[in-house]
């Protein structure tokens, strides 16, 4: 076989492989805008918020950008953000009363684990499981919130 033909074939294969990389990164199951379905969620301690939306976006270098907006039961609002990678390393969080850092680890194709810390101490641990069809997800959260209350929450989200 002609060496130039082999070289062209290898270059073509590498180009195809690299072209698919950004698409593969954008397919992280948790990426998208999610709205909590309060009827299917359980909050302890209560009361449940009036609404909660989270937006997970792809960030450069196989990372994420997360923003959360909550309308609390008492009428107050909360907006918090974080960004980083799914590598288990702590990332700064702004605006969250329960955490100033969060570490996210991908545990399977559709499962993520989050460890939140406030002042260097573990507060809440969360497990996110995205359904195989990508249309819903459940986040279970346990630990202690910023008020020192024991938390055991199951939030059911629907992709928007």
HELIX and SHEET records of a PDB file:
HELIX    1   1 UNK A    3  UNK A   26  1                                  24    
HELIX    2   2 UNK A   38  UNK A   40  5                                   3    
SHEET    1   A11 UNK A  32  UNK A  36  0                                        
SHEET    2   A11 UNK A  51  UNK A  59 -1                                        
SHEET    3   A11 UNK A  63  UNK A  71 -1                                        
SHEET    4   A11 UNK A  77  UNK A  85 -1                                        
SHEET    5   A11 UNK A  87  UNK A  94 -1                                        
SHEET    6   A11 UNK A 101  UNK A 106 -1                                        
SHEET    7   A11 UNK A 111  UNK A 118 -1                                        
SHEET    8   A11 UNK A 121  UNK A 130 -1                                        
SHEET    9   A11 UNK A 136  UNK A 144 -1                                        
SHEET   10   A11 UNK A 150  UNK A 159 -1                                        
SHEET   11   A11 UNK A  32  UNK A  36 -1                                        
END                                                                             
